[in-house]
Amino acid sequence: MYKCVKCKKIVQKLDEKTRCPYCGYRIFVKLRAETSNKVLAR
Ligand SMILES: [Zn+2]
């Protein structure tokens, strides 16, 4: 699971070319208990 850093919506599935389906933003935060790494999907 990923969270868009712009609109804060949850995106369940994300591949390399996917943008946020809600706002089109391309930076996401990985939703895991331990780490939260920013992922740039291009
Ligand atoms: Zn978004």
mmCIF file of the protein (N, C-alpha, C, O) and its ligand, coordinates in Angstrom:
data_MODEL
# 
_entry.id   MODEL 
# 
loop_
_entity.id 
_entity.type 
_entity.pdbx_number_of_molecules 
1 polymer     1 
2 non-polymer 1 
# 
_entity_poly.entity_id                      1 
_entity_poly.type                           'polypeptide(L)' 
_entity_poly.nstd_linkage                   no 
_entity_poly.nstd_monomer                   no 
_entity_poly.pdbx_seq_one_letter_code       MYKCVKCKKIVQKLDEKTRCPYCGYRIFVKLRAETSNKVLAR 
_entity_poly.pdbx_seq_one_letter_code_can   MYKCVKCKKIVQKLDEKTRCPYCGYRIFVKLRAETSNKVLAR 
_entity_poly.pdbx_strand_id                 A 
# 
loop_
_entity_poly_seq.entity_id 
_entity_poly_seq.num 
_entity_poly_seq.mon_id 
_entity_poly_seq.hetero 
1 1  MET n 
1 2  TYR n 
1 3  LYS n 
1 4  CYS n 
1 5  VAL n 
1 6  LYS n 
1 7  CYS n 
1 8  LYS n 
1 9  LYS n 
1 10 ILE n 
1 11 VAL n 
1 12 GLN n 
1 13 LYS n 
1 14 LEU n 
1 15 ASP n 
1 16 GLU n 
1 17 LYS n 
1 18 THR n 
1 19 ARG n 
1 20 CYS n 
1 21 PRO n 
1 22 TYR n 
1 23 CYS n 
1 24 GLY n 
1 25 TYR n 
1 26 ARG n 
1 27 ILE n 
1 28 PHE n 
1 29 VAL n 
1 30 LYS n 
1 31 LEU n 
1 32 ARG n 
1 33 ALA n 
1 34 GLU n 
1 35 THR n 
1 36 SER n 
1 37 ASN n 
1 38 LYS n 
1 39 VAL n 
1 40 LEU n 
1 41 ALA n 
1 42 ARG n 
# 
loop_
_struct_asym.id 
_struct_asym.entity_id 
A 1 
B 2 
# 
loop_
_chem_comp.id 
_chem_comp.type 
_chem_comp.mon_nstd_flag 
ALA 'L-peptide linking' y 
ARG 'L-peptide linking' y 
ASN 'L-peptide linking' y 
ASP 'L-peptide linking' y 
CYS 'L-peptide linking' y 
GLN 'L-peptide linking' y 
GLU 'L-peptide linking' y 
GLY 'peptide linking'   y 
ILE 'L-peptide linking' y 
LEU 'L-peptide linking' y 
LYS 'L-peptide linking' y 
MET 'L-peptide linking' y 
PHE 'L-peptide linking' y 
PRO 'L-peptide linking' y 
SER 'L-peptide linking' y 
THR 'L-peptide linking' y 
TYR 'L-peptide linking' y 
VAL 'L-peptide linking' y 
ZN  non-polymer         . 
# 
_pdbx_entity_nonpoly.entity_id   2 
_pdbx_entity_nonpoly.name        ? 
_pdbx_entity_nonpoly.comp_id     ZN 
# 
_pdbx_nonpoly_scheme.asym_id         B 
_pdbx_nonpoly_scheme.entity_id       2 
_pdbx_nonpoly_scheme.mon_id          ZN 
_pdbx_nonpoly_scheme.ndb_seq_num     1 
_pdbx_nonpoly_scheme.pdb_seq_num     101 
_pdbx_nonpoly_scheme.auth_seq_num    101 
_pdbx_nonpoly_scheme.pdb_mon_id      ZN 
_pdbx_nonpoly_scheme.auth_mon_id     ZN 
_pdbx_nonpoly_scheme.pdb_strand_id   A 
_pdbx_nonpoly_scheme.pdb_ins_code    . 
# 
loop_
_atom_site.group_PDB 
_atom_site.id 
_atom_site.type_symbol 
_atom_site.label_atom_id 
_atom_site.label_alt_id 
_atom_site.label_comp_id 
_atom_site.label_asym_id 
_atom_site.label_entity_id 
_atom_site.label_seq_id 
_atom_site.pdbx_PDB_ins_code 
_atom_site.Cartn_x 
_atom_site.Cartn_y 
_atom_site.Cartn_z 
_atom_site.occupancy 
_atom_site.B_iso_or_equiv 
_atom_site.pdbx_formal_charge 
_atom_site.auth_seq_id 
_atom_site.auth_comp_id 
_atom_site.auth_asym_id 
_atom_site.auth_atom_id 
_atom_site.pdbx_PDB_model_num 
ATOM   1   N  N  . MET A 1 1  ? 0.834  -1.203 0.000   1.00 0.00 ? 1   MET A N  1 
ATOM   2   C  CA . MET A 1 1  ? 0.000  0.000  0.000   1.00 0.00 ? 1   MET A CA 1 
ATOM   3   C  C  . MET A 1 1  ? 0.867  1.250  0.000   1.00 0.00 ? 1   MET A C  1 
ATOM   4   O  O  . MET A 1 1  ? 1.937  1.302  0.607   1.00 0.00 ? 1   MET A O  1 
ATOM   5   N  N  . TYR A 1 2  ? 0.372  2.225  -0.687  1.00 0.00 ? 2   TYR A N  1 
ATOM   6   C  CA . TYR A 1 2  ? 1.088  3.494  -0.752  1.00 0.00 ? 2   TYR A CA 1 
ATOM   7   C  C  . TYR A 1 2  ? 0.141  4.634  -0.455  1.00 0.00 ? 2   TYR A C  1 
ATOM   8   O  O  . TYR A 1 2  ? -1.068 4.535  -0.660  1.00 0.00 ? 2   TYR A O  1 
ATOM   9   N  N  . LYS A 1 3  ? 0.714  5.714  0.030   1.00 0.00 ? 3   LYS A N  1 
ATOM   10  C  CA . LYS A 1 3  ? -0.095 6.901  0.275   1.00 0.00 ? 3   LYS A CA 1 
ATOM   11  C  C  . LYS A 1 3  ? 0.475  8.061  -0.517  1.00 0.00 ? 3   LYS A C  1 
ATOM   12  O  O  . LYS A 1 3  ? 1.667  8.358  -0.436  1.00 0.00 ? 3   LYS A O  1 
ATOM   13  N  N  . CYS A 1 4  ? -0.371 8.703  -1.272  1.00 0.00 ? 4   CYS A N  1 
ATOM   14  C  CA . CYS A 1 4  ? 0.037  9.874  -2.033  1.00 0.00 ? 4   CYS A CA 1 
ATOM   15  C  C  . CYS A 1 4  ? 0.407  10.991 -1.060  1.00 0.00 ? 4   CYS A C  1 
ATOM   16  O  O  . CYS A 1 4  ? -0.336 11.288 -0.124  1.00 0.00 ? 4   CYS A O  1 
ATOM   17  N  N  . VAL A 1 5  ? 1.563  11.602 -1.295  1.00 0.00 ? 5   VAL A N  1 
ATOM   18  C  CA . VAL A 1 5  ? 1.989  12.644 -0.356  1.00 0.00 ? 5   VAL A CA 1 
ATOM   19  C  C  . VAL A 1 5  ? 1.254  13.952 -0.590  1.00 0.00 ? 5   VAL A C  1 
ATOM   20  O  O  . VAL A 1 5  ? 1.297  14.849 0.251   1.00 0.00 ? 5   VAL A O  1 
ATOM   21  N  N  . LYS A 1 6  ? 0.589  14.066 -1.713  1.00 0.00 ? 6   LYS A N  1 
ATOM   22  C  CA . LYS A 1 6  ? -0.111 15.304 -2.015  1.00 0.00 ? 6   LYS A CA 1 
ATOM   23  C  C  . LYS A 1 6  ? -1.544 15.303 -1.501  1.00 0.00 ? 6   LYS A C  1 
ATOM   24  O  O  . LYS A 1 6  ? -1.950 16.185 -0.745  1.00 0.00 ? 6   LYS A O  1 
ATOM   25  N  N  . CYS A 1 7  ? -2.308 14.289 -1.929  1.00 0.00 ? 7   CYS A N  1 
ATOM   26  C  CA . CYS A 1 7  ? -3.718 14.269 -1.538  1.00 0.00 ? 7   CYS A CA 1 
ATOM   27  C  C  . CYS A 1 7  ? -3.984 13.310 -0.383  1.00 0.00 ? 7   CYS A C  1 
ATOM   28  O  O  . CYS A 1 7  ? -5.105 13.222 0.117   1.00 0.00 ? 7   CYS A O  1 
ATOM   29  N  N  . LYS A 1 8  ? -2.939 12.589 0.037   1.00 0.00 ? 8   LYS A N  1 
ATOM   30  C  CA . LYS A 1 8  ? -3.014 11.711 1.213   1.00 0.00 ? 8   LYS A CA 1 
ATOM   31  C  C  . LYS A 1 8  ? -3.960 10.544 1.032   1.00 0.00 ? 8   LYS A C  1 
ATOM   32  O  O  . LYS A 1 8  ? -4.417 9.952  2.009   1.00 0.00 ? 8   LYS A O  1 
ATOM   33  N  N  . LYS A 1 9  ? -4.253 10.215 -0.195  1.00 0.00 ? 9   LYS A N  1 
ATOM   34  C  CA . LYS A 1 9  ? -5.145 9.084  -0.417  1.00 0.00 ? 9   LYS A CA 1 
ATOM   35  C  C  . LYS A 1 9  ? -4.344 7.804  -0.531  1.00 0.00 ? 9   LYS A C  1 
ATOM   36  O  O  . LYS A 1 9  ? -3.172 7.807  -0.907  1.00 0.00 ? 9   LYS A O  1 
ATOM   37  N  N  . ILE A 1 10 ? -5.003 6.718  -0.199  1.00 0.00 ? 10  ILE A N  1 
ATOM   38  C  CA . ILE A 1 10 ? -4.352 5.419  -0.213  1.00 0.00 ? 10  ILE A CA 1 
ATOM   39  C  C  . ILE A 1 10 ? -4.466 4.801  -1.598  1.00 0.00 ? 10  ILE A C  1 
ATOM   40  O  O  . ILE A 1 10 ? -5.546 4.736  -2.185  1.00 0.00 ? 10  ILE A O  1 
ATOM   41  N  N  . VAL A 1 11 ? -3.329 4.351  -2.103  1.00 0.00 ? 11  VAL A N  1 
ATOM   42  C  CA . VAL A 1 11 ? -3.318 3.655  -3.375  1.00 0.00 ? 11  VAL A CA 1 
ATOM   43  C  C  . VAL A 1 11 ? -2.874 2.226  -3.116  1.00 0.00 ? 11  VAL A C  1 
ATOM   44  O  O  . VAL A 1 11 ? -1.759 1.985  -2.654  1.00 0.00 ? 11  VAL A O  1 
ATOM   45  N  N  . GLN A 1 12 ? -3.757 1.279  -3.418  1.00 0.00 ? 12  GLN A N  1 
ATOM   46  C  CA . GLN A 1 12 ? -3.468 -0.115 -3.106  1.00 0.00 ? 12  GLN A CA 1 
ATOM   47  C  C  . GLN A 1 12 ? -2.374 -0.681 -4.000  1.00 0.00 ? 12  GLN A C  1 
ATOM   48  O  O  . GLN A 1 12 ? -1.422 -1.304 -3.532  1.00 0.00 ? 12  GLN A O  1 
ATOM   49  N  N  . LYS A 1 13 ? -2.533 -0.451 -5.282  1.00 0.00 ? 13  LYS A N  1 
ATOM   50  C  CA . LYS A 1 13 ? -1.610 -1.062 -6.226  1.00 0.00 ? 13  LYS A CA 1 
ATOM   51  C  C  . LYS A 1 13 ? -0.851 0.037  -6.965  1.00 0.00 ? 13  LYS A C  1 
ATOM   52  O  O  . LYS A 1 13 ? -1.419 1.040  -7.396  1.00 0.00 ? 13  LYS A O  1 
ATOM   53  N  N  . LEU A 1 14 ? 0.455  -0.192 -7.093  1.00 0.00 ? 14  LEU A N  1 
ATOM   54  C  CA . LEU A 1 14 ? 1.272  0.846  -7.697  1.00 0.00 ? 14  LEU A CA 1 
ATOM   55  C  C  . LEU A 1 14 ? 2.434  0.205  -8.449  1.00 0.00 ? 14  LEU A C  1 
ATOM   56  O  O  . LEU A 1 14 ? 3.277  -0.466 -7.854  1.00 0.00 ? 14  LEU A O  1 
ATOM   57  N  N  . ASP A 1 15 ? 2.468  0.416  -9.747  1.00 0.00 ? 15  ASP A N  1 
ATOM   58  C  CA . ASP A 1 15 ? 3.636  -0.031 -10.485 1.00 0.00 ? 15  ASP A CA 1 
ATOM   59  C  C  . ASP A 1 15 ? 4.452  1.189  -10.903 1.00 0.00 ? 15  ASP A C  1 
ATOM   60  O  O  . ASP A 1 15 ? 4.129  2.317  -10.529 1.00 0.00 ? 15  ASP A O  1 
ATOM   61  N  N  . GLU A 1 16 ? 5.483  0.965  -11.659 1.00 0.00 ? 16  GLU A N  1 
ATOM   62  C  CA . GLU A 1 16 ? 6.459  2.034  -11.890 1.00 0.00 ? 16  GLU A CA 1 
ATOM   63  C  C  . GLU A 1 16 ? 5.891  3.221  -12.657 1.00 0.00 ? 16  GLU A C  1 
ATOM   64  O  O  . GLU A 1 16 ? 6.343  4.354  -12.495 1.00 0.00 ? 16  GLU A O  1 
ATOM   65  N  N  . LYS A 1 17 ? 4.913  2.952  -13.477 1.00 0.00 ? 17  LYS A N  1 
ATOM   66  C  CA . LYS A 1 17 ? 4.406  4.035  -14.318 1.00 0.00 ? 17  LYS A CA 1 
ATOM   67  C  C  . LYS A 1 17 ? 3.114  4.636  -13.801 1.00 0.00 ? 17  LYS A C  1 
ATOM   68  O  O  . LYS A 1 17 ? 2.511  5.498  -14.440 1.00 0.00 ? 17  LYS A O  1 
ATOM   69  N  N  . THR A 1 18 ? 2.704  4.173  -12.650 1.00 0.00 ? 18  THR A N  1 
ATOM   70  C  CA . THR A 1 18 ? 1.426  4.622  -12.135 1.00 0.00 ? 18  THR A CA 1 
ATOM   71  C  C  . THR A 1 18 ? 1.537  5.966  -11.442 1.00 0.00 ? 18  THR A C  1 
ATOM   72  O  O  . THR A 1 18 ? 2.460  6.211  -10.666 1.00 0.00 ? 18  THR A O  1 
ATOM   73  N  N  . ARG A 1 19 ? 0.599  6.811  -11.731 1.00 0.00 ? 19  ARG A N  1 
ATOM   74  C  CA . ARG A 1 19 ? 0.458  8.047  -10.978 1.00 0.00 ? 19  ARG A CA 1 
ATOM   75  C  C  . ARG A 1 19 ? -0.715 7.906  -10.026 1.00 0.00 ? 19  ARG A C  1 
ATOM   76  O  O  . ARG A 1 19 ? -1.519 6.979  -10.127 1.00 0.00 ? 19  ARG A O  1 
ATOM   77  N  N  . CYS A 1 20 ? -0.789 8.831  -9.119  1.00 0.00 ? 20  CYS A N  1 
ATOM   78  C  CA . CYS A 1 20 ? -1.926 8.845  -8.229  1.00 0.00 ? 20  CYS A CA 1 
ATOM   79  C  C  . CYS A 1 20 ? -3.207 8.988  -9.038  1.00 0.00 ? 20  CYS A C  1 
ATOM   80  O  O  . CYS A 1 20 ? -3.337 9.938  -9.809  1.00 0.00 ? 20  CYS A O  1 
ATOM   81  N  N  . PRO A 1 21 ? -4.155 8.073  -8.883  1.00 0.00 ? 21  PRO A N  1 
ATOM   82  C  CA . PRO A 1 21 ? -5.402 8.126  -9.646  1.00 0.00 ? 21  PRO A CA 1 
ATOM   83  C  C  . PRO A 1 21 ? -6.295 9.289  -9.237  1.00 0.00 ? 21  PRO A C  1 
ATOM   84  O  O  . PRO A 1 21 ? -7.257 9.610  -9.935  1.00 0.00 ? 21  PRO A O  1 
ATOM   85  N  N  . TYR A 1 22 ? -5.987 9.912  -8.124  1.00 0.00 ? 22  TYR A N  1 
ATOM   86  C  CA . TYR A 1 22 ? -6.841 10.991 -7.632  1.00 0.00 ? 22  TYR A CA 1 
ATOM   87  C  C  . TYR A 1 22 ? -6.335 12.363 -8.049  1.00 0.00 ? 22  TYR A C  1 
ATOM   88  O  O  . TYR A 1 22 ? -7.120 13.230 -8.432  1.00 0.00 ? 22  TYR A O  1 
ATOM   89  N  N  . CYS A 1 23 ? -5.022 12.558 -7.975  1.00 0.00 ? 23  CYS A N  1 
ATOM   90  C  CA . CYS A 1 23 ? -4.498 13.889 -8.263  1.00 0.00 ? 23  CYS A CA 1 
ATOM   91  C  C  . CYS A 1 23 ? -3.388 13.868 -9.306  1.00 0.00 ? 23  CYS A C  1 
ATOM   92  O  O  . CYS A 1 23 ? -2.955 14.927 -9.760  1.00 0.00 ? 23  CYS A O  1 
ATOM   93  N  N  . GLY A 1 24 ? -2.915 12.676 -9.696  1.00 0.00 ? 24  GLY A N  1 
ATOM   94  C  CA . GLY A 1 24 ? -1.881 12.596 -10.718 1.00 0.00 ? 24  GLY A CA 1 
ATOM   95  C  C  . GLY A 1 24 ? -0.480 12.791 -10.196 1.00 0.00 ? 24  GLY A C  1 
ATOM   96  O  O  . GLY A 1 24 ? 0.470  12.817 -10.978 1.00 0.00 ? 24  GLY A O  1 
ATOM   97  N  N  . TYR A 1 25 ? -0.331 12.926 -8.919  1.00 0.00 ? 25  TYR A N  1 
ATOM   98  C  CA . TYR A 1 25 ? 0.977  13.109 -8.315  1.00 0.00 ? 25  TYR A CA 1 
ATOM   99  C  C  . TYR A 1 25 ? 1.773  11.809 -8.350  1.00 0.00 ? 25  TYR A C  1 
ATOM   100 O  O  . TYR A 1 25 ? 1.200  10.722 -8.417  1.00 0.00 ? 25  TYR A O  1 
ATOM   101 N  N  . ARG A 1 26 ? 3.088  11.930 -8.304  1.00 0.00 ? 26  ARG A N  1 
ATOM   102 C  CA . ARG A 1 26 ? 3.896  10.733 -8.513  1.00 0.00 ? 26  ARG A CA 1 
ATOM   103 C  C  . ARG A 1 26 ? 4.786  10.367 -7.333  1.00 0.00 ? 26  ARG A C  1 
ATOM   104 O  O  . ARG A 1 26 ? 5.642  9.489  -7.445  1.00 0.00 ? 26  ARG A O  1 
ATOM   105 N  N  . ILE A 1 27 ? 4.591  11.023 -6.230  1.00 0.00 ? 27  ILE A N  1 
ATOM   106 C  CA . ILE A 1 27 ? 5.404  10.684 -5.064  1.00 0.00 ? 27  ILE A CA 1 
ATOM   107 C  C  . ILE A 1 27 ? 4.519  10.057 -3.995  1.00 0.00 ? 27  ILE A C  1 
ATOM   108 O  O  . ILE A 1 27 ? 3.500  10.613 -3.584  1.00 0.00 ? 27  ILE A O  1 
ATOM   109 N  N  . PHE A 1 28 ? 4.948  8.882  -3.566  1.00 0.00 ? 28  PHE A N  1 
ATOM   110 C  CA . PHE A 1 28 ? 4.162  8.128  -2.603  1.00 0.00 ? 28  PHE A CA 1 
ATOM   111 C  C  . PHE A 1 28 ? 5.007  7.743  -1.401  1.00 0.00 ? 28  PHE A C  1 
ATOM   112 O  O  . PHE A 1 28 ? 6.234  7.672  -1.471  1.00 0.00 ? 28  PHE A O  1 
ATOM   113 N  N  . VAL A 1 29 ? 4.330  7.503  -0.323  1.00 0.00 ? 29  VAL A N  1 
ATOM   114 C  CA . VAL A 1 29 ? 4.991  6.980  0.862   1.00 0.00 ? 29  VAL A CA 1 
ATOM   115 C  C  . VAL A 1 29 ? 4.552  5.538  1.044   1.00 0.00 ? 29  VAL A C  1 
ATOM   116 O  O  . VAL A 1 29 ? 3.361  5.230  1.034   1.00 0.00 ? 29  VAL A O  1 
ATOM   117 N  N  . LYS A 1 30 ? 5.516  4.675  1.208   1.00 0.00 ? 30  LYS A N  1 
ATOM   118 C  CA . LYS A 1 30 ? 5.199  3.275  1.470   1.00 0.00 ? 30  LYS A CA 1 
ATOM   119 C  C  . LYS A 1 30 ? 4.561  3.129  2.837   1.00 0.00 ? 30  LYS A C  1 
ATOM   120 O  O  . LYS A 1 30 ? 5.060  3.642  3.838   1.00 0.00 ? 30  LYS A O  1 
ATOM   121 N  N  . LEU A 1 31 ? 3.449  2.419  2.854   1.00 0.00 ? 31  LEU A N  1 
ATOM   122 C  CA . LEU A 1 31 ? 2.778  2.210  4.125   1.00 0.00 ? 31  LEU A CA 1 
ATOM   123 C  C  . LEU A 1 31 ? 3.169  0.861  4.702   1.00 0.00 ? 31  LEU A C  1 
ATOM   124 O  O  . LEU A 1 31 ? 2.620  -0.181 4.344   1.00 0.00 ? 31  LEU A O  1 
ATOM   125 N  N  . ARG A 1 32 ? 4.121  0.916  5.593   1.00 0.00 ? 32  ARG A N  1 
ATOM   126 C  CA . ARG A 1 32 ? 4.502  -0.286 6.330   1.00 0.00 ? 32  ARG A CA 1 
ATOM   127 C  C  . ARG A 1 32 ? 4.732  0.097  7.767   1.00 0.00 ? 32  ARG A C  1 
ATOM   128 O  O  . ARG A 1 32 ? 4.977  1.258  8.092   1.00 0.00 ? 32  ARG A O  1 
ATOM   129 N  N  . ALA A 1 33 ? 4.652  -0.876 8.603   1.00 0.00 ? 33  ALA A N  1 
ATOM   130 C  CA . ALA A 1 33 ? 4.778  -0.614 10.028  1.00 0.00 ? 33  ALA A CA 1 
ATOM   131 C  C  . ALA A 1 33 ? 6.164  -0.083 10.379  1.00 0.00 ? 33  ALA A C  1 
ATOM   132 O  O  . ALA A 1 33 ? 6.309  0.817  11.206  1.00 0.00 ? 33  ALA A O  1 
ATOM   133 N  N  . GLU A 1 34 ? 7.168  -0.650 9.745   1.00 0.00 ? 34  GLU A N  1 
ATOM   134 C  CA . GLU A 1 34 ? 8.528  -0.323 10.132  1.00 0.00 ? 34  GLU A CA 1 
ATOM   135 C  C  . GLU A 1 34 ? 9.058  0.929  9.443   1.00 0.00 ? 34  GLU A C  1 
ATOM   136 O  O  . GLU A 1 34 ? 9.527  1.869  10.084  1.00 0.00 ? 34  GLU A O  1 
ATOM   137 N  N  . THR A 1 35 ? 8.965  0.908  8.112   1.00 0.00 ? 35  THR A N  1 
ATOM   138 C  CA . THR A 1 35 ? 9.612  1.981  7.375   1.00 0.00 ? 35  THR A CA 1 
ATOM   139 C  C  . THR A 1 35 ? 8.622  2.804  6.572   1.00 0.00 ? 35  THR A C  1 
ATOM   140 O  O  . THR A 1 35 ? 7.537  2.333  6.231   1.00 0.00 ? 35  THR A O  1 
ATOM   141 N  N  . SER A 1 36 ? 8.996  4.009  6.282   1.00 0.00 ? 36  SER A N  1 
ATOM   142 C  CA . SER A 1 36 ? 8.209  4.836  5.382   1.00 0.00 ? 36  SER A CA 1 
ATOM   143 C  C  . SER A 1 36 ? 9.163  5.524  4.403   1.00 0.00 ? 36  SER A C  1 
ATOM   144 O  O  . SER A 1 36 ? 9.641  6.634  4.635   1.00 0.00 ? 36  SER A O  1 
ATOM   145 N  N  . ASN A 1 37 ? 9.407  4.840  3.338   1.00 0.00 ? 37  ASN A N  1 
ATOM   146 C  CA . ASN A 1 37 ? 10.313 5.391  2.341   1.00 0.00 ? 37  ASN A CA 1 
ATOM   147 C  C  . ASN A 1 37 ? 9.529  6.058  1.227   1.00 0.00 ? 37  ASN A C  1 
ATOM   148 O  O  . ASN A 1 37 ? 8.496  5.566  0.774   1.00 0.00 ? 37  ASN A O  1 
ATOM   149 N  N  . LYS A 1 38 ? 10.049 7.173  0.810   1.00 0.00 ? 38  LYS A N  1 
ATOM   150 C  CA . LYS A 1 38 ? 9.402  7.825  -0.316  1.00 0.00 ? 38  LYS A CA 1 
ATOM   151 C  C  . LYS A 1 38 ? 9.747  7.113  -1.615  1.00 0.00 ? 38  LYS A C  1 
ATOM   152 O  O  . LYS A 1 38 ? 10.894 6.731  -1.849  1.00 0.00 ? 38  LYS A O  1 
ATOM   153 N  N  . VAL A 1 39 ? 8.751  6.947  -2.438  1.00 0.00 ? 39  VAL A N  1 
ATOM   154 C  CA . VAL A 1 39 ? 8.954  6.267  -3.701  1.00 0.00 ? 39  VAL A CA 1 
ATOM   155 C  C  . VAL A 1 39 ? 8.529  7.186  -4.839  1.00 0.00 ? 39  VAL A C  1 
ATOM   156 O  O  . VAL A 1 39 ? 7.417  7.713  -4.861  1.00 0.00 ? 39  VAL A O  1 
ATOM   157 N  N  . LEU A 1 40 ? 9.433  7.357  -5.767  1.00 0.00 ? 40  LEU A N  1 
ATOM   158 C  CA . LEU A 1 40 ? 9.084  8.160  -6.923  1.00 0.00 ? 40  LEU A CA 1 
ATOM   159 C  C  . LEU A 1 40 ? 8.741  7.229  -8.084  1.00 0.00 ? 40  LEU A C  1 
ATOM   160 O  O  . LEU A 1 40 ? 9.601  6.518  -8.604  1.00 0.00 ? 40  LEU A O  1 
ATOM   161 N  N  . ALA A 1 41 ? 7.491  7.248  -8.472  1.00 0.00 ? 41  ALA A N  1 
ATOM   162 C  CA . ALA A 1 41 ? 7.046  6.382  -9.544  1.00 0.00 ? 41  ALA A CA 1 
ATOM   163 C  C  . ALA A 1 41 ? 7.058  7.147  -10.858 1.00 0.00 ? 41  ALA A C  1 
ATOM   164 O  O  . ALA A 1 41 ? 6.324  8.121  -11.023 1.00 0.00 ? 41  ALA A O  1 
ATOM   165 N  N  . ARG A 1 42 ? 7.859  6.724  -11.755 1.00 0.00 ? 42  ARG A N  1 
ATOM   166 C  CA . ARG A 1 42 ? 7.900  7.370  -13.057 1.00 0.00 ? 42  ARG A CA 1 
ATOM   167 C  C  . ARG A 1 42 ? 7.858  6.315  -14.101 1.00 0.00 ? 42  ARG A C  1 
ATOM   168 O  O  . ARG A 1 42 ? 7.882  6.625  -15.292 1.00 0.00 ? 42  ARG A O  1 
HETATM 169 ZN ZN . ZN  B 2 .  ? -2.746 12.023 -4.965  1.00 0.00 2 101 ZN  A ZN 1 
# 
